Amino acid sequence: MRVLSIQSWVAHGHAGNAAAVFPLQRLGLDVIAIHTVLFSNHTGYGDWGGRVFDAALVGEVLEGVARRGVLAETDALLTGYMGDAAIGEAVLAAHALLKAANPAALWACDPVIGDVGRGVFVRPGIAEFFRDACVPAADIMTPNHFELDLLTGRETRTLEAAKEAAGALMARGPKRLLVTSLSVEGTPQDAIDVAAFGQGEAWRVRTPKLPIAGRGTGDAITALFLAHTLAGRPLAECLARSVSSLHGVLRATIAAGREEMALVAAQEELVSPSRLFEAERIG
């Protein structure tokens, strides 16, 4: 299987394609990676070097890939941080080209917009692009809790409210939804919840909260969730395996005293998590 991944790239550490490509490859998928930015490191550090690529460059690379005739054998499009709203047109073009070559291909969209505590951290127009263009077209979306609320125009403080928001978002397009960093009434302070929603089913996995910044974790878990979906696994298993693998990587990262995810050192966690957390049905 093959994935076309259009995301950011960082030279140091793991974010965007630098967090997604290796997990996909380790799980046996070929990856065509097109970068939307080239930064020195994750912007969460507050300081970085590099630049956002213009939409024309992204489009040129995409067109060159298409001329190789490989899109007919590409099973999914994976998109994340864009850097500029204009790149959205290149993303839509990629989706159109892929669907024309392989109508069965999926689009997994991580709507990178913001987070609790930081608010919206992307350029103007990007949030609206995700809401108006991506939601109706994507097959899978992986917002965090903040992004779920923003995309649905709601403020969800209870599990029931979050489930209703997820249903409202899926009614507009996505068939599967992964909501990360879900924190509602009843979520313990020392725990992290991740929920997955499908057609007539909803699941939650709760893991202990770990003392780590977690840069690039959203990009990594989206890649894992897509890989397991492409493997044909049930929704609950996709959720459990993805969360468990990421938790294992983060535990190894802390044990090694590192700031950035130990994706390579702890790569066995991507394939066979040392601890498999159980998914709990919530709907």
Backbone as a ProteinNet text record, in pm:
[ID]
protein_1_A
[PRIMARY]
MRVLSIQSWVAHGHAGNAAAVFPLQRLGLDVIAIHTVLFSNHTGYGDWGGRVFDAALVGEVLEGVARRGVLAETDALLTGYMGDAAIGEAVLAAHALLKAANPAALWACDPVIGDVGRGVFVRPGIAEFFRDACVPAADIMTPNHFELDLLTGRETRTLEAAKEAAGALMARGPKRLLVTSLSVEGTPQDAIDVAAFGQGEAWRVRTPKLPIAGRGTGDAITALFLAHTLAGRPLAECLARSVSSLHGVLRATIAAGREEMALVAAQEELVSPSRLFEAERIG
[TERTIARY]
83.3	0	86.8	28.4	104.8	19.8	85.3	20.5	91.2	13.5	64.8	45.4	155	147.2	194.5	104.8	136.3	129.5	247.1	255.1	384.3	402.6	524.2	643.2	761.7	882.9	971.5	1030.7	1126.8	1259.6	1369.5	1502.6	1540.4	1501.9	1531.7	1402.3	1403	1285.6	1180.4	1057.8	949.6	823.2	777.9	650.2	612.5	484.4	439.2	489.9	544.8	598.1	711.2	785.8	895.6	845	715.4	654.8	568.8	523.6	427.3	489.4	593	646.2	704.7	788.8	853	752.1	655.5	555.6	481.7	447.6	380.7	471.4	596.8	690.2	713.6	723.5	748.7	632.5	513.9	395.2	373.7	472.9	471.8	416	394.3	339.6	449.3	440.7	525.8	468.5	554.6	509.6	569.6	482.7	525.7	505.9	614	606.1	629.7	532.5	545.4	537.9	637.2	645.7	582.8	512.6	450.1	535.1	622.9	716.7	847.2	953.1	1079.8	1123.5	1106.8	1145.2	1260.3	1333.9	1443.7	1391.1	1276.6	1221.7	1074.2	1008	866.7	848.1	741	717.7	681.9	650.8	619.3	735.6	856.8	972.4	967.6	889.6	881.4	985.2	1082	1186.5	1222.3	1229.2	1263.9	1314.7	1380.9	1424.6	1360.6	1362.2	1303	1188.5	1115.2	1007.5	894.4	782.5	667.1	684.5	660.9	669.6	545.1	561.3	445.2	364.4	237.8	145.7	190	252.1	296.4	401.1	493.3	597	534.9	444	376.1	302.9	237.1	165.6	257.7	375.2	471.1	521.2	549.8	595.6	485.1	363.1	249	230.7	239.1	221	330.7	452.5	562.6	539.9	488.9	455.8	347	244.8	133.8	181.7	282.1	333.2	406.1	442.5	508.4	406.7	277.5	173.6	154	195.3	189.7	61.6	-19.3	-137.4	-242.8	-246.6	-344.1	-318.9	-195.2	-159.7	-137.1	-193.7	-184.4	-318.7	-316.2	-439.1	-496.8	-416.6	-467.4	-386.9	-453.9	-392.1	-392.7	-279.9	-268	-223.4	-299.9	-264.4	-267.2	-184.1	-177.2	-148.9	-48.3	-13.1	22.7	-36.6	-17.1	73.9	71.8	156.5	91.6	13.6	-51.1	-180.8	-284.5	-415.4	-410.9	-320.7	-311.8	-272.3	-199.6	-159.7	-282.3	-391.3	-514.2	-558.1	-535.7	-573	-490.6	-362.7	-278.9	-324.9	-370.3	-422.7	-548	-638.1	-759.9	-727.6	-627.2	-585.2	-529.3	-452.9	-398.2	-509.9	-610	-723.3	-797.3	-818.5	-889.5	-811.1	-679.8	-596.3	-596.2	-586	-582.5	-714	-825.5	-956.5	-983.4	-932.5	-948.6	-869.1	-749.9	-665.4	-709.3	-757.7	-802	-923.5	-1043.8	-1166.6	-1184.1	-1117.5	-1131.3	-1037	-949.4	-851.2	-919.1	-861.7	-913.5	-835.6	-900.3	-831.7	-839.5	-724.7	-714.8	-660.8	-741.8	-707.2	-692	-574	-550.4	-565.1	-675.7	-700.9	-620.7	-494	-404.7	-439.4	-501.8	-547.9	-497.1	-508.6	-470.7	-486	-478.3	-488.1	-525.5	-570.9	-603.8	-478	-489.7	-375.4	-304.3	-295	-228.7	-329.4	-453.5	-552.8	-520.9	-569.8	-542	-400.1	-317.1	-178.4	-141.4	-240.7	-212.8	-249.8	-208.1	-232.6	-380.7	-422.7	-563.2	-607	-728.4	-786	-772.6	-676.9	-653.8	-767	-810.2	-919.9	-1045.8	-1072.3	-1190.4	-1177.2	-1054.3	-1032.1	-1063	-1013.5	-1041.9	-1193	-1257.9	-1401.3	-1486.2	-1457	-1545.6	-1509.6	-1381.1	-1338.5	-1301.8	-1234.6	-1184.8	-1291.1	-1368.7	-1469	-1562	-1615.3	-1706.7	-1639	-1508.1	-1439.8	-1360	-1315.9	-1228.7	-1306.1	-1237.9	-1296.2	-1267.2	-1151	-1106.6	-1059.4	-1098.5	-1045.3	-998.5	-891.5	-833.3	-811.1	-917.3	-900.7	-869.4	-799.9	-794.4	-923.8	-939.4	-1064.1	-1090.6	-987.6	-1001.1	-1050.6	-992.5	-1028.9	-1168.2	-1209	-1346.3	-1445.8	-1422	-1511.8	-1510.5	-1392.2	-1382.3	-1452.9	-1433.7	-1492.6	-1644.2	-1696.8	-1842	-1909	-1829.2	-1885.8	-1950.5	-1896	-1953.8	-1849.4	-1897.3	-1808.4	-1849.2	-1772.9	-1810.5	-1736.4	-1812.8	-1752.9	-1789.2	-1883.2	-1922.8	-1900.1	-1896.7	-1877.9	-1994.7	-2115.3	-2231.9	-2224.2	-2179.7	-2167.2	-2060.3	-1950.7	-1845	-1894.6	-1973	-2028.4	-2124.1	-2202.8	-2294	-2216.6	-2109.2	-2027.1	-1961.4	-1914.1	-1853.6	-1955.6	-2077.2	-2182.9	-2215.8	-2216.7	-2245.7	-2136.4	-2010.4	-1900.3	-1904.6	-1932.4	-1937.7	-2056.1	-2161.9	-2278.2	-2243.4	-2134.6	-2091.2	-1993.3	-1948.4	-1856.6	-1777.9	-1689	-1598.6	-1673.6	-1618.6	-1678	-1614.7	-1493.6	-1425.2	-1365.9	-1372.6	-1323.6	-1239.9	-1120.7	-1035.3	-1017.1	-1062	-1051.8	-946.1	-836.5	-726.5	-738.7	-666.3	-663.2	-804.1	-892.9	-1030.8	-1036.1	-1076.1	-1083.9	-1221.3	-1303.8	-1439.6	-1461.7	-1579.8	-1613.4	-1602.3	-1530.3	-1510.7	-1376.8	-1306	-1171.5	-1074.9	-1009.4	-916.9	-803.4	-756.2	-648.3	-519.2	-503.9	-379.6	-394.7	-496.2	-521.4	-541.1	-521.8	-546.1	-648	-752.2	-852.5	-839.1	-855.6	-864.3	-987.3	-1070.8	-1195.9	-1200.8	-1265.7	-1284.8	-1433	-1479.4	-1620.9	-1634.2	-1732.2	-1760.7	-1910.5	-1953.5	-2095.2	-2164.2	-2231.9	-2306.1	-2222	-2098.7	-2014.9	-1918.9	-1886.1	-1792.2	-1712.6	-1581.9	-1491.6	-1397.1	-1348.8	-1253.4	-1140.7	-1019.7	-905.1	-848.7	-826.9	-772.5	-635.4	-538.5	-403	-353.5	-254.3	-196.7	-132	-148	-83.1	65.8	146.7	291	352.3	460.2	523.2	613.3	551.3	626.8	547.1	617.3	550.2	467.2	514.5	436.2	435.9	547.3	554	545.4	454.6	439.9	356.6	302.2	225.9	97.8	33.8	-87.9	-61.2	52.8	90.6	118.4	184.7	218.9	94.7	3.3	-113.4	-207.2	-212.5	-293.8	-238.3	-106.6	-43.7	-72.6	-61.2	-87.5	-232.9	-323.7	-466.7	-499.1	-439.6	-461.2	-405.6	-286.2	-224.7	-311.1	-362.3	-446.4	-581	-632.3	-755.9	-735.1	-623.7	-594	-572.4	-529.7	-509.7	-642.5	-753.3	-885.1	-926.3	-859.7	-891.7	-1018.4	-1093.4	-1211.2	-1173	-1269.3	-1244.3	-1182	-1235.8	-1185.2	-1039.7	-1004	-866.3	-773.4	-820.4	-740.2	-707.7	-807.3	-789.6	-692.1	-716.4	-635.6	-489.7	-466.2	-329	-257	-326.3	-264.4	-225.3	-318.5	-291.7	-182.4	-187.9	-90.3	49.9	61.6	192.2	250.9	168.9	217.8	257	175.9	207.6	341.3	363.4	489.2	608.4	594.1	702	732.4	627	647.7	711.3	673.1	736.4	885.3	918.5	1058.9	1133.6	1065.8	1126.6	1163.4	1071.3	1096.4	1209.7	1207.7	1310.7	1449.9	1453.9	1582.8	1622.5	1535.4	1565.7	1568.1	1485.9	1485.1	1365.9	1381.3	1270.7	1183.3	1247.7	1177.6	1144.5	1033.6	990.2	1100.7	1114.8	1214.6	1155.5	1113.3	1043.8	1130.5	1257.1	1344.9	1387.4	1431.9	1478.4	1367.4	1244.5	1131.3	1040.5	1098.7	1017.4	937.3	979.5	901.7	765.5	756	627.7	526.6	574.6	485.8	419.8	491.7	444	373.3	432.9	378.7	392.7	291.8	300.6	327.1	416.7	449.5	332.5	246.1	123.7	7.5	-89.1	-204.9	-322	-356.8	-470.6	-601.4	-699.7	-828.2	-920.4	-990.2	-1088.6	-1221.2	-1278.9	-1405.9	-1516.9	-1624.5	-1734.1	-1807.6	-1828.6	-1900.2	-2021.7	-2053.1	-2168.8	-2186.6
-119.9	0	124.9	234.5	358.5	475.7	571.9	693.1	814.7	911.8	1042.3	1135.9	1181.9	1264.4	1406.9	1503.7	1644.7	1718.2	1746.9	1807.5	1888.3	1943.4	2019.1	1925.1	1983.3	1906.5	1987.4	1920.3	1986	1912	1987.7	1928.7	1858.5	1919.3	1862	1815.8	1694.9	1645.6	1587.4	1586.3	1519.5	1603.7	1640.2	1710.1	1694.4	1696.3	1682.7	1553.5	1564.1	1444.5	1380.4	1460.4	1406.5	1323.1	1332.1	1248.6	1138.1	1156.2	1062.8	959.8	998.4	910.7	782	793.7	673.6	574.9	618.2	522.6	451.7	525.7	462.8	357.7	393.4	299.1	178.2	202.3	91.3	-6.2	43.3	-42.3	-98.5	-81	-148.3	-71.4	57.4	137.2	217.4	225.9	317.9	458.6	558.9	696.6	788.8	867.1	979.3	1103.9	1169.4	1283.4	1414.3	1504.7	1639.4	1736.3	1821.9	1911	2047.2	2101.1	2232.4	2343.3	2304.7	2400.8	2327.6	2403.1	2349.2	2437.7	2385.7	2457.2	2383.5	2455.7	2393.9	2298.5	2333.2	2254.6	2287.5	2217.3	2240.4	2383.7	2449.1	2588	2600.8	2488.3	2491.4	2537	2534.5	2584.8	2736.7	2801.5	2947.2	3015.5	2940.2	2995.7	2891.8	2934.9	2842.4	2918.2	2845.9	2902.8	2828	2889.2	2823.7	2903.6	2841	2914.1	2822.5	2885.6	2817.1	2812.4	2697	2686.3	2747.1	2805.6	2863.3	2753	2781.8	2682.8	2634	2722.9	2685.1	2574.2	2583.5	2481.4	2347.7	2350.5	2227.1	2165.4	2251.2	2203.5	2143.3	2204.2	2153.4	2014.2	1997.4	1865.9	1763.1	1801.6	1711.6	1669.3	1765.3	1734.8	1642	1663.6	1575.2	1432.7	1419.1	1286.4	1221	1299.1	1245.2	1194	1262.1	1220.4	1086.7	1044.6	914.5	800	833.9	732.8	648.3	699.8	619.3	639.1	738.6	767.2	657.8	585.5	476.9	366.3	359.4	258.6	321.9	438.8	508.2	498.8	453.8	418.1	528.5	630.9	734.9	863.3	973.2	1104.8	1139.8	1183.1	1225.7	1370.6	1457.4	1599.1	1649.5	1750.3	1809.3	1957.4	2003.3	2145.5	2197.7	2310	2362.8	2485.1	2568.5	2686.7	2808.6	2788.6	2901.4	2852.1	2936.2	2896.3	2867.3	2934	2913.1	2770.4	2703.8	2565.4	2474.3	2522.4	2444.8	2407.3	2495.7	2465.4	2349.7	2343.6	2231.5	2101.3	2111.5	1993.1	1942.2	2032.7	1992.6	1933.8	1990.4	1937.5	1796.3	1774.9	1641.7	1541.5	1583	1494	1460.8	1560.7	1538.4	1445.3	1466.6	1380.7	1237.1	1222	1088.4	1014.8	1083	1019	983.5	1065.4	1034.2	909.5	894.8	779.3	654.7	674.8	562.7	606.8	583.7	629.1	574	463.2	402.6	464	553.7	612.1	695.4	692.3	767.2	897.2	994.4	1117.1	1126	1120.6	1139.2	1278.7	1363.5	1504.2	1535.4	1578.9	1629.1	1780.8	1834.9	1979.3	2060	2078.8	2147.7	2296	2337.4	2475.9	2539.1	2466	2521.5	2419	2466.7	2376.5	2456.5	2386.4	2449	2514.9	2636	2707.7	2794.5	2746.3	2823.7	2894.2	2845.1	2901.8	2867.8	2950	2929.6	2977.2	2888.9	2927.7	2921.7	2908	2904.2	3038.5	3057.7	3182.7	3200.1	3324.4	3350.7	3271.9	3223	3150.6	2999.8	2951.7	2807.5	2736.8	2793.8	2731.8	2722.6	2827.8	2829.4	2727.2	2708.5	2608.9	2469	2437.6	2306.1	2286.9	2389.6	2379.1	2368.6	2450.3	2461.3	2367.1	2335.8	2253.3	2110.8	2095.6	1962.6	1874.8	1931.9	1851.2	1778.6	1843.8	1772.6	1666.1	1676.9	1588.1	1476.4	1495.6	1398.4	1274.8	1161	1036.1	1016.5	1063.7	1052.6	1190.3	1232.7	1356.4	1329	1398.9	1373	1503.6	1575.8	1699.9	1670.6	1764.1	1756	1818.1	1817.4	1865.8	2011.8	2093.2	2235.3	2249.3	2170.6	2179.2	2123.9	2023.2	1972.6	2083.3	2154	2263.1	2374.6	2409.9	2518.3	2482.6	2361.1	2319.9	2307.4	2283	2267	2389.3	2486.9	2606	2577.6	2479.3	2440.2	2449.6	2442.5	2434.4	2309.7	2203.8	2074.1	2049	2043.3	2021.2	1886.3	1815.8	1683.8	1581.8	1455.6	1351.1	1349.7	1367.6	1367.6	1482	1597.8	1711.8	1685.6	1622.6	1589.4	1488.2	1391.4	1291.9	1358.5	1453.6	1525.3	1608.3	1671.9	1751.1	1661.3	1546	1451.1	1405.8	1378.9	1339.3	1448.6	1572.7	1685.4	1702.4	1682	1695	1582.6	1461.4	1348.1	1358.6	1423.2	1440.7	1525	1601.5	1686.2	1616	1493.9	1427.8	1309.5	1329.8	1221.9	1096.7	980.4	854.3	803	848.6	814.6	941.5	948.8	1066.5	1020.1	1076.7	1051	1183.8	1190.5	1314.7	1294.4	1367.3	1355.1	1459.2	1435.8	1528.3	1566.9	1468.8	1494	1510	1626.6	1654.4	1712	1630.4	1670.8	1645.6	1682.5	1653.1	1502.4	1464	1322.1	1269.6	1346	1304.6	1333.8	1233.8	1257	1351.5	1427.6	1522.1	1453.1	1328.1	1256.7	1161.6	1186.3	1096.1	1173.6	1104.5	1157.6	1067.2	1126.7	1050.8	1076.4	970.3	979	899.8	957.3	891.4	874.5	766.8	740.2	719.7	778	771.6	717.2	629.5	574.5	572.8	494.4	485.2	401	467.5	397.1	341.6	388.1	340.5	449.5	443.9	539.6	468.6	496.2	429.1	529.8	494.8	580.7	495.3	549.8	489.7	593.8	553.3	643	592	681.2	645.1	742.1	701.7	795.2	913	1031.7	1150.2	1144	1172	1164.6	1305.1	1324.1	1456.3	1486.5	1517.9	1545	1641.9	1728.7	1830.6	1768.7	1659.4	1590.4	1657.5	1713.5	1778.3	1673.5	1697.1	1605.3	1482.1	1472.2	1351.8	1340	1453.3	1449.6	1398.7	1438.5	1393.5	1242.8	1196.9	1054.6	967.6	1009.7	925	923.7	1033.1	1033.9	932.6	929.2	833.2	690.4	664.7	530.9	490.4	582.6	554.2	525.2	600.7	576.9	440.6	408.1	280.7	163.1	170.1	60.4	56.1	171.9	175.5	109.8	143.6	84.4	-66.2	-111.3	-255.1	-328.2	-251.1	-311.8	-348.3	-289.2	-322.9	-250.4	-310.6	-244.3	-113.3	-23.6	108.7	100.8	17	7	-37.6	-129.2	-177.3	-70.1	2.4	113.6	213.5	246.8	340.8	285.9	164	105.6	91.3	43	24.5	158.2	256.6	386.2	453.7	457.5	520.6	446.1	314.2	233.8	251.2	256.1	275.6	411.3	515	648.9	657.6	597.9	598.8	529	416.9	344.8	426.2	495.3	581	693.2	753.9	863.7	815.3	697.7	640.9	617.6	567	544.5	676.6	778.4	911	968	955.4	1004.4	926	794.4	709.7	744.6	790	826.1	970	1044.1	1182.6	1274.9	1244	1322.1	1416.2	1526.3	1619.8	1575.6	1527.3	1486.4	1337.3	1299	1160.1	1065	955.1	853.2	755.8	807.6	725.2	611.2	639.6	536.5	439.2	492.5	406.2	314.4	365.4	288.4	237.6	210.2	175.9	47.8	-43.2	-166.3	-135.6	-22.8	17.4	48.5	91.4	123.5	-2.2	-112.3	-237.8	-323.6	-333.2	-417.5	-346.4	-267.2	-190.6	-280.8	-236.7	-317.2	-324.8	-223.8	-227.1	-187.6	-277.1	-248.2	-205.8	-77.7	-24.7	-68.5	-97.5	-146.3	-29.9	-43.1	57.3	29.6	135.9	127.1	186.7	112.6	161.7	274	385.9	500.2	539.1	462	492.8	398.4
0	0	0	-47.3	-57.9	-10.9	56.7	105.2	47.1	1.4	-38.3	80.2	138.7	258.9	228.8	244.8	220.3	354.1	411.2	543.6	555.8	673.1	702	720.8	726.4	755.2	848.9	946.9	1035.6	1027	1030.3	1021.7	1151.5	1264.1	1395.8	1461	1511.1	1582.7	1489.6	1539.4	1467.7	1469.2	1349.8	1331.2	1184.9	1154.7	1017.3	955.8	833.5	767.9	847.4	922.1	1001.9	1119.4	1148.6	1253	1193.9	1069.5	1010.4	917.4	843.2	739.1	797.1	899.6	953.7	1013.6	1094.8	1142.4	1029.2	923.9	809.7	745.9	726.4	665.5	755.1	884.5	978.2	980.5	947.3	941.6	800.5	714.6	585.8	468.4	483	373.3	304.4	172	97.5	112.3	112.8	132.6	27.4	-36	-119.8	-34.5	3.3	94.7	21	31.4	-22.7	94.5	107.1	222.7	194	291.7	278.4	339.8	432.5	492.7	519.3	535.2	584.1	699.7	821	942	1010.1	1090.2	1165	1271.4	1330.2	1440.5	1457.1	1545.5	1577.2	1628.6	1582.6	1623.2	1770.9	1835.7	1977.8	2064.2	2008.9	2082.7	2095.8	2009.2	2011.9	1926	1875.5	1789.7	1684.7	1559.4	1452.6	1331.6	1242.8	1116.8	1001.6	884.8	769.2	711.7	621.9	554.9	510.8	484.1	426.6	275.9	214.8	69.4	5.9	-112.3	-179.2	-246.9	-269	-323.8	-461.2	-538.9	-672.5	-666.7	-571.2	-557.1	-517.7	-422	-380.1	-499.3	-578.1	-696.1	-800.5	-818.5	-916.9	-878.2	-750.6	-703.9	-721.6	-687.3	-702.5	-848.4	-938.7	-1081	-1132.2	-1081.8	-1119.9	-1072.8	-951.7	-898.5	-983.2	-1017	-1096.1	-1231.4	-1289.7	-1420.3	-1414.5	-1296.2	-1282.8	-1286.3	-1285.3	-1295.1	-1170.7	-1055.3	-932.3	-852.1	-888	-806.1	-815.8	-926	-939.6	-837.4	-787.1	-687.5	-550.7	-530	-400.8	-330.5	-206.2	-136.1	-48.1	-19	70.2	56	84	97.1	245.3	296.4	435	436.8	502.8	507.7	651.6	677.8	810.6	801.9	876.2	881.8	743.8	706.1	571.2	565.6	667.5	666.9	604.8	498.3	431.1	368.3	373.4	320.9	172.1	99	-45.5	-80.1	11.5	-12.5	-14.5	42.3	40.4	-100	-195.3	-333.7	-387.9	-349.6	-392.2	-327.1	-202.6	-133.3	-202.9	-237.7	-308.2	-445	-511.5	-640.8	-625.4	-517.8	-492	-468.8	-393.1	-365.9	-494.9	-579.2	-705.5	-797.3	-807.2	-890.3	-839.9	-707.3	-649.2	-670.2	-647	-663.8	-809.9	-901.6	-1043.6	-1081	-1019.9	-1049	-973.7	-850.9	-767.1	-686.4	-737.1	-668.7	-528.4	-497.1	-364.3	-261.5	-302.9	-211.8	-102.9	16.1	130.3	149	212.5	253.8	405.7	469.4	614	639.2	700.5	720.1	868.6	906.9	1042.1	1035.8	1086.7	1074.3	1176.2	1147.9	1241.6	1243.8	1353.2	1366.8	1496.4	1605.8	1734.9	1845.1	1967.6	2082.1	2205.9	2306.7	2434.6	2491.7	2537.7	2593.1	2491.1	2366	2260.7	2171.4	2168.7	2079.5	1935.4	1843.1	1700.9	1671.4	1613.3	1587.5	1438.7	1351.7	1208.1	1144.2	1021.7	951.4	917.5	895.6	861	737.6	742.8	630.4	638.8	717.6	724.6	799	910.5	985.6	899.9	825.3	738.7	625.9	575.7	470.6	522.1	640.4	697.9	717.3	770	799.7	673.4	573.7	457.4	342.5	327.6	213.8	253	365.9	402.9	468.4	558.5	628.7	532.1	427.9	338.6	252.7	231.7	137.5	203.8	327.7	393.4	438.6	434.9	483.8	631.9	674.8	813.6	857.8	978	1034.4	1176.8	1216.6	1348.2	1426.2	1457.8	1534	1680.6	1744.8	1890.6	1945	2076	2136.4	2099.3	2104.6	2068.6	1925.4	1834.8	1693.4	1666.3	1741.1	1728.7	1760.4	1869	1906.8	1802.5	1753.1	1656.5	1525.7	1479	1351.6	1358.5	1477.9	1492.3	1554.3	1596.9	1658.7	1792.8	1866.2	1994.4	2104.5	2226.5	2342.5	2419.3	2402.8	2459.3	2590	2697.8	2829.4	2889	2826.6	2873.7	2762.3	2799.6	2699.8	2602.2	2652.3	2563.9	2462.6	2509.5	2419.5	2313.7	2353.3	2258.6	2155.9	2200.6	2108.9	2009.5	2057.3	1967.1	1865.2	1909.9	1818.8	1714.1	1757.9	1664.5	1560.4	1606.4	1513.6	1414.2	1461.7	1373.3	1268.5	1309.9	1215.4	1111.6	1157.8	1065.5	969.8	1012.3	924.7	803.2	812.3	701.2	607.9	645.1	553.1	606.5	705.7	747	795.7	761.2	803.6	932.5	958.2	1083.7	1142.2	1274.9	1344.7	1463.3	1476	1591.1	1663.4	1788.9	1866.3	1974	1962	2056.6	2167.4	2276	2390.4	2435.3	2440.6	2481.5	2632.9	2677.7	2821.2	2853.3	2917.4	2952.5	3100.9	3148.6	3287.4	3309.5	3410.3	3436.7	3390	3306.7	3267.3	3382.1	3438.3	3550	3510.8	3605	3578.6	3537	3580.3	3550.3	3431.2	3348.6	3236.4	3106.4	2995.1	2861.2	2793.3	2736.9	2663.6	2513.3	2436.2	2290.4	2250.3	2164.2	2124.7	1973.8	1931.6	1788.5	1761.9	1653.1	1616.9	1474.8	1456.3	1324.6	1301.1	1206.6	1176.2	1282.7	1377.5	1481	1593.6	1609.5	1719.2	1764.5	1892.8	1950.5	2059.1	2065.2	2158	2222.1	2339.3	2410	2466.6	2460.1	2527.3	2623	2745.4	2849.3	2890.8	2887.5	2927.7	3034.2	3112.7	3209.7	3139.3	3195.6	3139.1	3168.5	3068.2	3082.6	3084.6	3161.6	3172.6	3053.3	2939.3	2818.2	2732.5	2658.3	2577.1	2465.1	2407.8	2305.7	2170.4	2128.6	1997.7	1886.5	1791.8	1679.7	1708.2	1828.1	1863.3	1781.8	1753	1672.5	1532	1474.4	1341.2	1341	1447.1	1455.2	1473.1	1561.1	1586.2	1466	1390.9	1268.9	1168.9	1154.1	1063.3	1108	1236.9	1289.9	1266.5	1293.8	1277.5	1130.9	1040.5	898	857.5	903.3	867.5	911.4	1032.6	1082.6	1010.9	972.8	895	759.4	692.9	562.8	573.3	690.7	711.7	731.8	737.6	749.6	890.3	990	1128.4	1174.6	1268.3	1324.6	1392.9	1404.5	1461.2	1599.9	1687	1824.2	1826.2	1737.9	1732.8	1676.5	1575.9	1521.5	1631.5	1710.8	1821.1	1924.4	1970.5	2076.9	2035.2	1914.3	1868.6	1850.5	1794.7	1770.2	1900.9	1995.1	2124.5	2199.5	2198.2	2271.6	2215.4	2083.2	2021.9	2058.7	2049.4	2082.6	2229	2316.2	2459.8	2484.3	2416.3	2432.9	2386.8	2274.5	2224	2324.2	2378.4	2472.9	2602.8	2649.2	2768.8	2744.3	2626.2	2592	2580.2	2529.8	2515.8	2652.2	2746.8	2883	2947.8	2929.5	2989.7	2937.6	2811.6	2751.5	2782	2848.7	2882.6	2763.4	2661.5	2538.9	2534	2458.1	2435.2	2318.8	2212.6	2092	2096.5	2032.8	2033.6	1986.5	2059.9	2025.2	1923.9	1809.2	1710.6	1658.9	1632.7	1577.9	1687.6	1800.8	1909.6	1961.6	1962.2	2015.4	1903.7	1787.5	1671.8	1687.4	1773.7	1793.9	1854.1	1925.8	1982.9	1872.7	1756.8	1646.1	1590	1593.9	1536.9	1640.8	1758.1	1864.5	1998.3	2037.7	2161.8	2282.3	2370.2	2487.9	2585.6	2581.6	2661.5	2570.8	2556.8	2471.5	2557.8	2547.3	2623.5	2557.4	2640.2	2588.9	2553.8	2442.6	2403.1	2474.5	2528.2	2600.6	2513.2	2496.6	2412.9	2485.5	2416.7	2475.7	2392.8	2290.3	2209.8	2095.1
[MASK]
+++++++++++++++++++++++++++++++++++++++++++++++++++++++++++++++++++++++++++++++++++++++++++++++++++++++++++++++++++++++++++++++++++++++++++++++++++++++++++++++++++++++++++++++++++++++++++++++++++++++++++++++++++++++++++++++++++++++++++++++++++++++++++++++++++++++++++++++++++++++++++

